[in-house]
Amino acid sequence: MLWNLLALRQTAQRTISTASRRQFENKVPEKQKLFQEDNGIPVHLKGGVAEALLSRATMTLTVGGTAYAIYQPAMASLPKKQD
């Protein structure tokens, strides 16, 4: 039990460390400039091709799921043909 607590404490200290091993370039100002541009493109598509693909995939899954959710109760409510 005590070892588990010590391991948890050590893991927490490593996770919440303020010293970063790698420094990343701050790209937030560039992204803000891109997304605040008034160019007629909807904000959910301004991220490029990847965001357009994610948006279309989400829309396809939503429409497909809605159609399936309507189809299944409709088929379940109709009586089966007897041979």
N, C-alpha and C positions, 0 to 999 in steps of 0.2 A: 504494500500500500504506500509506504513511504517513498519507495523508488519511483512509483508511478507519479507521485506528486512532484518529486524532484525533476523527473523527465519532462513533465508538463510545464514546470516553471522555466526550465532551460529552453524548451521549444518556444514558449511565449516570449522570452527575452530575445531569442534569435529572430522571431517573426516581426516583432515591433521595433527592431533596431532602427535608429534614425540615420545611420551611415549607409549610404547607398553604394553598392559595389560598382555599378556602372552609371555614368551620367548620360542622360538622354537629352537630345535637343528639344527645346520647348517649341512645339508646333502649334500651340493653341492660338496665337495671334493670326497665323496664316489661315487656320481653319475658320476662325471668327470672320476674317475678311471674306473668305469664300462663301460662307453661309449667309452673310449679311448683304451680299451683292444683290441689287435689284435687277435681275436679268430675265424674269418671267418663268424661271424653272422652279417647280415646287420644292420646298425645303427637303422633302424626303428623297429627292432624286439628285440633289446637288453634290452628293458624295461620290458620284461616278458610276462606273459600270457595276461594281459590286453591290452598291446600294440599289441600283435599278433591278438587278437580278433577285436580290432579297425581297424587294417590294413585289415583284411579279410572282415569285414563289409563294409569298405569304397570301397574295390575292387569290392565286390558283388553289391553294390548300383551303382557304376560307370558302370559296365558291363551291369547290368539290365537297367539302364537309357539310355545307348547308344543303346541297342537293341530296347527299347521302342521308342526312338526318330527316329530310322530307320523304325520301323514297322508302326507307325502311318501315316507318309506321304505316305508310299507305299500303305497302305490300302485306304487312302483318294484319291489317284490318280487313283485307279482302278475303273472302272464303276461297279455299283451295278447290280446284276442279276434282271431281271424283270420277274415276274411270270405271 
